[in-house]
Amino acid sequence: MAKLNWNPWMGLADMKAELERVLAEAARRGRAPSAVSEKAYFWAPAADVLETAEAFVITMELPGVEREDVAVEVKTRTLWVYGERAFVKLGEGEGVYHSLERSYGPFARRFALPKGVDRGGVTAVFRNGLLEITLPKESPEARRRRIPIY
């Protein structure tokens, strides 16, 4: 039996390449901020995922991000959220920052969609720096129906 040399970092390069490809494609179509395709560094906003009987709800923290700078897309079995938080220097003078702990620039998150999600019914609401995405579950009636015979 062959020995498998597994490394926990193996998939990161592939994930980064795929993310860059998707963001560049979106920027070409005018669906993402233009600077997204020009940057190589991405940060990932914090997100909570809640499952209820009717839906999956993703709540993402995006303080300081404008609604126009965020895009949400469903592609096959994946939900993509991406955009950019611009760096705005505070203060009028030529001050010097001693510490920058907040993330700026392009961001992206990818979520695999579980079976049974109604992809056509996905909604997103952006309010007070929180993006809430609701992914409704298919009703049992939508998954199974009796076909009349004529």
TORPA-4810 file (N, C-alpha, C, O; in nm, 3 decimals):
<nodes>
NODE_1_0.085_-0.117_0.000_0.000_0.000_0.000_0.090_0.123_0.000_0.186_0.130_0.077_M
NODE_2_0.059_0.221_-0.086_0.141_0.341_-0.099_0.117_0.435_0.020_0.007_0.444_0.073_A
NODE_3_0.222_0.502_0.059_0.213_0.598_0.167_0.162_0.732_0.112_0.211_0.780_0.010_K
NODE_4_0.065_0.790_0.180_0.009_0.918_0.138_0.076_1.028_0.218_0.067_1.031_0.340_L
NODE_5_0.144_1.117_0.150_0.206_1.232_0.215_0.106_1.346_0.214_0.100_1.423_0.118_N
NODE_6_0.029_1.356_0.319_-0.076_1.456_0.328_-0.024_1.580_0.398_0.046_1.570_0.499_W
NODE_7_-0.060_1.694_0.345_-0.021_1.821_0.403_-0.148_1.906_0.414_-0.220_1.919_0.315_N
NODE_8_-0.177_1.964_0.529_-0.301_2.041_0.543_-0.306_2.165_0.455_-0.413_2.223_0.438_P
NODE_9_-0.196_2.207_0.398_-0.192_2.326_0.314_-0.203_2.292_0.165_-0.196_2.382_0.081_W
NODE_10_-0.220_2.164_0.132_-0.219_2.121_-0.008_-0.320_2.194_-0.095_-0.287_2.233_-0.207_M
NODE_11_-0.441_2.214_-0.048_-0.547_2.270_-0.131_-0.551_2.420_-0.138_-0.627_2.475_-0.217_G
NODE_12_-0.470_2.490_-0.059_-0.478_2.636_-0.056_-0.443_2.700_-0.189_-0.509_2.795_-0.231_L
NODE_13_-0.341_2.652_-0.255_-0.302_2.711_-0.384_-0.413_2.694_-0.487_-0.440_2.785_-0.565_A
NODE_14_-0.478_2.577_-0.488_-0.588_2.554_-0.582_-0.706_2.644_-0.550_-0.769_2.699_-0.641_D
NODE_15_-0.737_2.661_-0.421_-0.848_2.747_-0.382_-0.821_2.892_-0.420_-0.910_2.961_-0.469_M
NODE_16_-0.697_2.938_-0.399_-0.662_3.075_-0.434_-0.673_3.096_-0.585_-0.726_3.198_-0.629_K
NODE_17_-0.624_3.002_-0.663_-0.631_3.014_-0.809_-0.777_3.019_-0.856_-0.811_3.099_-0.944_A
NODE_18_-0.862_2.935_-0.801_-1.003_2.934_-0.839_-1.071_3.064_-0.799_-1.150_3.118_-0.877_E
NODE_19_-1.042_3.114_-0.681_-1.100_3.240_-0.635_-1.057_3.355_-0.725_-1.140_3.438_-0.764_L
NODE_20_-0.930_3.362_-0.759_-0.881_3.466_-0.848_-0.947_3.458_-0.985_-0.980_3.561_-1.044_E
NODE_21_-0.967_3.336_-1.036_-1.032_3.319_-1.166_-1.176_3.370_-1.162_-1.219_3.441_-1.252_R
NODE_22_-1.250_3.333_-1.057_-1.391_3.374_-1.045_-1.402_3.525_-1.030_-1.488_3.587_-1.094_V
NODE_23_-1.317_3.585_-0.946_-1.324_3.729_-0.927_-1.284_3.805_-1.052_-1.344_3.908_-1.083_L
NODE_24_-1.185_3.756_-1.125_-1.146_3.822_-1.250_-1.259_3.813_-1.352_-1.286_3.910_-1.423_A
NODE_25_-1.324_3.698_-1.360_-1.437_3.682_-1.452_-1.552_3.776_-1.415_-1.612_3.837_-1.503_E
NODE_26_-1.581_3.788_-1.286_-1.687_3.877_-1.241_-1.652_4.023_-1.269_-1.739_4.101_-1.308_A
NODE_27_-1.527_4.061_-1.251_-1.485_4.198_-1.278_-1.496_4.231_-1.426_-1.532_4.344_-1.462_A
NODE_28_-1.466_4.134_-1.512_-1.478_4.157_-1.656_-1.624_4.180_-1.696_-1.652_4.256_-1.788_R
NODE_29_-1.714_4.115_-1.626_-1.857_4.130_-1.658_-1.918_4.252_-1.590_-2.036_4.281_-1.609_R
NODE_30_-1.840_4.324_-1.511_-1.892_4.441_-1.441_-1.972_4.407_-1.318_-2.051_4.489_-1.273_G
NODE_31_-1.953_4.289_-1.262_-2.031_4.247_-1.146_-1.953_4.259_-1.017_-2.005_4.227_-0.910_R
NODE_32_-1.831_4.302_-1.024_-1.750_4.317_-0.902_-1.673_4.447_-0.913_-1.650_4.496_-1.024_A
NODE_33_-1.634_4.503_-0.802_-1.551_4.623_-0.808_-1.426_4.597_-0.891_-1.367_4.490_-0.882_P
NODE_34_-1.386_4.695_-0.973_-1.275_4.674_-1.065_-1.146_4.638_-0.994_-1.066_4.562_-1.048_S
NODE_35_-1.125_4.690_-0.875_-1.000_4.665_-0.804_-0.989_4.520_-0.756_-0.880_4.475_-0.723_A
NODE_36_-1.100_4.448_-0.753_-1.096_4.310_-0.703_-1.005_4.225_-0.789_-0.928_4.144_-0.737_V
NODE_37_-1.012_4.242_-0.921_-0.930_4.157_-1.008_-0.784_4.200_-1.010_-0.699_4.125_-1.058_S
NODE_38_-0.752_4.319_-0.959_-0.615_4.368_-0.963_-0.536_4.332_-0.837_-0.414_4.349_-0.836_E
NODE_39_-0.601_4.284_-0.732_-0.535_4.254_-0.606_-0.510_4.104_-0.593_-0.584_4.022_-0.647_K
NODE_40_-0.406_4.071_-0.521_-0.376_3.929_-0.498_-0.414_3.887_-0.357_-0.432_3.768_-0.331_A
NODE_41_-0.426_3.982_-0.265_-0.453_3.948_-0.125_-0.602_3.956_-0.097_-0.668_4.053_-0.136_Y
NODE_42_-0.656_3.857_-0.031_-0.796_3.855_0.005_-0.811_3.833_0.154_-0.730_3.763_0.215_F
NODE_43_-0.911_3.891_0.213_-0.945_3.863_0.351_-1.084_3.804_0.351_-1.161_3.823_0.257_W
NODE_44_-1.116_3.733_0.456_-1.246_3.665_0.464_-1.324_3.720_0.582_-1.281_3.707_0.697_A
NODE_45_-1.439_3.780_0.556_-1.520_3.833_0.667_-1.579_3.719_0.751_-1.602_3.609_0.701_P
NODE_46_-1.602_3.748_0.878_-1.661_3.650_0.969_-1.806_3.624_0.929_-1.878_3.715_0.887_A
NODE_47_-1.848_3.499_0.943_-1.985_3.463_0.905_-2.040_3.358_1.000_-1.967_3.271_1.049_A
NODE_48_-2.170_3.367_1.027_-2.243_3.266_1.102_-2.338_3.197_1.007_-2.398_3.261_0.921_D
NODE_49_-2.353_3.066_1.021_-2.447_2.990_0.938_-2.547_2.923_1.032_-2.509_2.845_1.120_V
NODE_50_-2.673_2.953_1.012_-2.782_2.900_1.094_-2.874_2.818_1.006_-2.910_2.860_0.896_L
NODE_51_-2.914_2.700_1.055_-3.012_2.619_0.983_-3.142_2.617_1.062_-3.144_2.583_1.181_E
NODE_52_-3.250_2.653_0.995_-3.382_2.643_1.054_-3.459_2.537_0.977_-3.405_2.477_0.884_T
NODE_53_-3.582_2.514_1.013_-3.664_2.415_0.944_-3.693_2.458_0.800_-3.711_2.374_0.712_A
NODE_54_-3.696_2.591_0.777_-3.733_2.641_0.645_-3.616_2.684_0.558_-3.628_2.688_0.435_E
NODE_55_-3.500_2.718_0.620_-3.392_2.778_0.541_-3.258_2.767_0.613_-3.250_2.732_0.730_A
NODE_56_-3.154_2.800_0.537_-3.021_2.825_0.590_-3.004_2.977_0.586_-3.039_3.041_0.487_F
NODE_57_-2.951_3.033_0.693_-2.932_3.178_0.700_-2.785_3.204_0.730_-2.731_3.157_0.830_V
NODE_58_-2.720_3.280_0.641_-2.580_3.318_0.658_-2.577_3.466_0.694_-2.630_3.549_0.620_I
NODE_59_-2.516_3.499_0.806_-2.501_3.638_0.847_-2.352_3.670_0.846_-2.273_3.604_0.913_T
NODE_60_-2.315_3.772_0.768_-2.175_3.805_0.748_-2.149_3.948_0.795_-2.225_4.040_0.764_M
NODE_61_-2.041_3.967_0.871_-2.002_4.099_0.918_-1.923_4.173_0.810_-1.818_4.127_0.766_E
NODE_62_-1.976_4.289_0.769_-1.908_4.372_0.669_-1.913_4.519_0.708_-1.960_4.601_0.629_L
NODE_63_-1.864_4.555_0.826_-1.867_4.696_0.864_-1.775_4.778_0.773_-1.666_4.734_0.736_P
NODE_64_-1.821_4.898_0.739_-1.740_4.986_0.655_-1.746_4.953_0.508_-1.675_5.014_0.428_G
NODE_65_-1.830_4.857_0.469_-1.845_4.819_0.329_-1.979_4.873_0.280_-2.080_4.861_0.349_V
NODE_66_-1.980_4.932_0.162_-2.104_4.982_0.103_-2.176_4.869_0.029_-2.113_4.777_-0.023_E
NODE_67_-2.307_4.878_0.024_-2.389_4.777_-0.044_-2.344_4.759_-0.189_-2.345_4.647_-0.241_R
NODE_68_-2.307_4.867_-0.255_-2.267_4.860_-0.396_-2.134_4.787_-0.416_-2.102_4.746_-0.528_E
NODE_69_-2.058_4.770_-0.309_-1.927_4.705_-0.318_-1.930_4.558_-0.283_-1.826_4.496_-0.262_D
NODE_70_-2.051_4.499_-0.275_-2.067_4.359_-0.240_-2.146_4.289_-0.350_-2.241_4.345_-0.404_V
NODE_71_-2.106_4.167_-0.382_-2.179_4.085_-0.480_-2.205_3.949_-0.418_-2.120_3.893_-0.349_A
NODE_72_-2.324_3.894_-0.445_-2.363_3.761_-0.399_-2.408_3.684_-0.522_-2.494_3.731_-0.597_V
NODE_73_-2.350_3.567_-0.544_-2.383_3.485_-0.661_-2.397_3.339_-0.623_-2.324_3.288_-0.537_E
NODE_74_-2.491_3.272_-0.687_-2.505_3.127_-0.675_-2.456_3.068_-0.806_-2.508_3.100_-0.913_V
NODE_75_-2.355_2.982_-0.797_-2.301_2.914_-0.914_-2.305_2.765_-0.886_-2.239_2.717_-0.794_K
NODE_76_-2.381_2.694_-0.963_-2.403_2.550_-0.946_-2.433_2.520_-0.800_-2.540_2.558_-0.752_T
NODE_77_-2.345_2.453_-0.727_-2.370_2.414_-0.588_-2.290_2.501_-0.489_-2.258_2.456_-0.379_R
NODE_78_-2.259_2.625_-0.529_-2.175_2.712_-0.447_-2.234_2.851_-0.437_-2.287_2.905_-0.535_T
NODE_79_-2.224_2.911_-0.318_-2.262_3.050_-0.296_-2.134_3.131_-0.280_-2.050_3.097_-0.196_L
NODE_80_-2.119_3.236_-0.358_-2.002_3.324_-0.352_-2.044_3.461_-0.301_-2.144_3.516_-0.347_W
NODE_81_-1.969_3.516_-0.206_-1.988_3.653_-0.159_-1.852_3.720_-0.173_-1.752_3.672_-0.118_V
NODE_82_-1.846_3.830_-0.248_-1.718_3.897_-0.266_-1.739_4.046_-0.284_-1.849_4.092_-0.313_Y
NODE_83_-1.632_4.120_-0.268_-1.636_4.265_-0.283_-1.507_4.327_-0.235_-1.401_4.265_-0.240_G
NODE_84_-1.517_4.452_-0.188_-1.397_4.521_-0.143_-1.431_4.624_-0.036_-1.532_4.694_-0.045_E
NODE_85_-1.346_4.632_0.066_-1.356_4.738_0.166_-1.240_4.833_0.140_-1.123_4.794_0.151_R
NODE_86_-1.272_4.957_0.106_-1.171_5.056_0.072_-1.103_5.107_0.198_-1.164_5.118_0.304_A
NODE_87_-0.975_5.138_0.185_-0.901_5.197_0.295_-0.919_5.348_0.288_-0.887_5.410_0.187_F
NODE_88_-0.973_5.406_0.395_-0.993_5.550_0.403_-0.910_5.600_0.520_-0.935_5.564_0.635_V
NODE_89_-0.812_5.684_0.491_-0.726_5.736_0.596_-0.805_5.838_0.677_-0.865_5.930_0.622_K
NODE_90_-0.805_5.820_0.808_-0.877_5.910_0.897_-0.789_6.028_0.934_-0.669_6.011_0.955_L
NODE_91_-0.846_6.144_0.941_-0.770_6.263_0.981_-0.725_6.342_0.861_-0.708_6.289_0.752_G
NODE_92_-0.707_6.471_0.883_-0.671_6.562_0.774_-0.520_6.574_0.753_-0.475_6.589_0.640_E
NODE_93_-0.443_6.567_0.861_-0.299_6.589_0.851_-0.227_6.469_0.793_-0.288_6.371_0.750_G
NODE_94_-0.096_6.478_0.792_-0.014_6.369_0.743_0.030_6.283_0.860_0.149_6.271_0.887_E
NODE_95_-0.064_6.223_0.927_-0.034_6.138_1.042_0.025_6.005_0.997_0.022_5.969_0.880_G
NODE_96_0.077_5.934_1.093_0.139_5.805_1.068_0.063_5.700_1.149_0.049_5.713_1.271_V
NODE_97_0.016_5.598_1.083_-0.048_5.488_1.154_0.059_5.404_1.224_0.161_5.371_1.164_Y
NODE_98_0.036_5.371_1.349_0.127_5.284_1.422_0.078_5.141_1.421_0.155_5.048_1.445_H
NODE_99_-0.050_5.124_1.392_-0.107_4.990_1.387_-0.229_4.991_1.297_-0.312_5.082_1.305_S
NODE_100_-0.241_4.890_1.212_-0.360_4.869_1.128_-0.404_4.725_1.151_-0.340_4.632_1.102_L
NODE_101_-0.513_4.707_1.225_-0.559_4.572_1.257_-0.680_4.530_1.177_-0.711_4.411_1.170_E
NODE_102_-0.750_4.626_1.118_-0.867_4.592_1.037_-0.822_4.553_0.897_-0.718_4.598_0.850_R
NODE_103_-0.900_4.469_0.832_-0.866_4.423_0.697_-0.928_4.515_0.592_-1.042_4.560_0.606_S
NODE_104_-0.850_4.542_0.489_-0.895_4.626_0.378_-0.865_4.556_0.248_-0.789_4.459_0.243_Y
NODE_105_-0.927_4.604_0.142_-0.903_4.548_0.010_-1.010_4.447_-0.025_-1.116_4.443_0.038_G
NODE_106_-0.984_4.366_-0.126_-1.083_4.269_-0.172_-1.104_4.156_-0.072_-1.011_4.112_-0.004_P
NODE_107_-1.228_4.110_-0.064_-1.261_3.997_0.023_-1.345_3.899_-0.054_-1.405_3.932_-0.157_F
NODE_108_-1.350_3.776_-0.004_-1.434_3.674_-0.068_-1.461_3.562_0.031_-1.377_3.530_0.115_A
NODE_109_-1.579_3.504_0.019_-1.617_3.385_0.095_-1.692_3.293_-0.001_-1.766_3.339_-0.088_R
NODE_110_-1.671_3.165_0.018_-1.739_3.064_-0.064_-1.804_2.965_0.030_-1.743_2.920_0.127_R
NODE_111_-1.930_2.930_0.002_-2.004_2.834_0.082_-2.059_2.726_-0.011_-2.122_2.756_-0.112_F
NODE_112_-2.035_2.601_0.025_-2.093_2.490_-0.050_-2.239_2.479_-0.012_-2.273_2.479_0.107_A
NODE_113_-2.326_2.469_-0.111_-2.469_2.459_-0.085_-2.508_2.314_-0.060_-2.473_2.226_-0.139_L
NODE_114_-2.579_2.289_0.048_-2.624_2.151_0.074_-2.738_2.114_-0.020_-2.800_2.201_-0.081_P
NODE_115_-2.764_1.986_-0.029_-2.876_1.940_-0.111_-3.005_1.993_-0.053_-3.018_2.009_0.068_K
NODE_116_-3.101_2.019_-0.140_-3.232_2.062_-0.095_-3.248_2.212_-0.082_-3.350_2.258_-0.031_G
NODE_117_-3.149_2.292_-0.127_-3.161_2.438_-0.123_-3.229_2.485_-0.251_-3.192_2.444_-0.361_V
NODE_118_-3.329_2.572_-0.235_-3.399_2.633_-0.349_-3.313_2.749_-0.399_-3.325_2.861_-0.349_D
NODE_119_-3.229_2.723_-0.497_-3.135_2.825_-0.544_-3.204_2.944_-0.607_-3.149_3.054_-0.607_R
NODE_120_-3.322_2.925_-0.658_-3.396_3.037_-0.718_-3.458_3.130_-0.615_-3.499_3.241_-0.651_G
NODE_121_-3.467_3.089_-0.491_-3.530_3.170_-0.388_-3.434_3.239_-0.294_-3.477_3.290_-0.191_G
NODE_122_-3.306_3.242_-0.327_-3.206_3.302_-0.239_-3.229_3.454_-0.233_-3.249_3.518_-0.336_V
NODE_123_-3.225_3.509_-0.111_-3.239_3.654_-0.093_-3.123_3.704_-0.007_-3.065_3.629_0.071_T
NODE_124_-3.091_3.834_-0.023_-2.985_3.896_0.055_-3.030_4.034_0.100_-3.088_4.110_0.022_A
NODE_125_-3.004_4.065_0.227_-3.037_4.196_0.284_-2.912_4.249_0.352_-2.849_4.180_0.431_V
NODE_126_-2.876_4.374_0.320_-2.758_4.438_0.379_-2.806_4.554_0.465_-2.865_4.649_0.415_F
NODE_127_-2.778_4.546_0.598_-2.826_4.649_0.690_-2.728_4.660_0.807_-2.689_4.561_0.867_R
NODE_128_-2.688_4.785_0.837_-2.602_4.813_0.952_-2.473_4.731_0.953_-2.431_4.683_1.059_N
NODE_129_-2.412_4.713_0.839_-2.285_4.640_0.832_-2.297_4.490_0.837_-2.196_4.419_0.843_G
NODE_130_-2.420_4.438_0.834_-2.443_4.293_0.832_-2.512_4.254_0.703_-2.613_4.314_0.664_L
NODE_131_-2.458_4.153_0.638_-2.520_4.096_0.519_-2.588_3.966_0.561_-2.522_3.875_0.610_L
NODE_132_-2.718_3.958_0.541_-2.793_3.837_0.576_-2.845_3.772_0.449_-2.925_3.830_0.376_E
NODE_133_-2.799_3.651_0.423_-2.838_3.576_0.303_-2.925_3.460_0.349_-2.886_3.381_0.435_I
NODE_134_-3.045_3.451_0.289_-3.138_3.343_0.323_-3.146_3.248_0.205_-3.177_3.287_0.093_T
NODE_135_-3.118_3.121_0.234_-3.122_3.015_0.134_-3.237_2.922_0.171_-3.219_2.832_0.253_L
NODE_136_-3.355_2.942_0.112_-3.470_2.859_0.151_-3.451_2.713_0.109_-3.389_2.683_0.007_P
NODE_137_-3.507_2.625_0.191_-3.504_2.483_0.157_-3.620_2.453_0.064_-3.726_2.516_0.071_K
NODE_138_-3.599_2.356_-0.024_-3.707_2.313_-0.111_-3.814_2.246_-0.025_-3.784_2.172_0.069_E
NODE_139_-3.937_2.274_-0.058_-4.044_2.207_0.016_-4.054_2.063_-0.031_-4.018_2.033_-0.145_S
NODE_140_-4.102_1.974_0.053_-4.117_1.834_0.011_-4.205_1.821_-0.114_-4.186_1.731_-0.195_P
NODE_141_-4.302_1.913_-0.126_-4.388_1.908_-0.245_-4.311_1.940_-0.372_-4.340_1.885_-0.478_E
NODE_142_-4.213_2.030_-0.362_-4.135_2.067_-0.479_-4.041_1.954_-0.521_-4.012_1.939_-0.640_A
NODE_143_-3.995_1.875_-0.425_-3.905_1.764_-0.458_-3.979_1.643_-0.511_-3.924_1.564_-0.588_R
NODE_144_-4.104_1.628_-0.469_-4.180_1.509_-0.509_-4.321_1.554_-0.546_-4.388_1.623_-0.470_R
NODE_145_-4.364_1.513_-0.662_-4.503_1.541_-0.700_-4.556_1.426_-0.783_-4.480_1.357_-0.852_R
NODE_146_-4.682_1.408_-0.776_-4.748_1.301_-0.851_-4.776_1.351_-0.992_-4.829_1.461_-1.010_R
NODE_147_-4.741_1.272_-1.089_-4.759_1.308_-1.228_-4.891_1.248_-1.277_-4.910_1.127_-1.271_I
NODE_148_-4.983_1.333_-1.325_-5.108_1.278_-1.379_-5.085_1.204_-1.510_-5.000_1.244_-1.590_P
NODE_149_-5.158_1.100_-1.531_-5.148_1.022_-1.654_-5.269_1.054_-1.740_-5.382_1.039_-1.695_I
NODE_150_-5.245_1.098_-1.863_-5.355_1.134_-1.954_-5.379_1.026_-2.052_-5.467_1.038_-2.137_Y
</nodes>
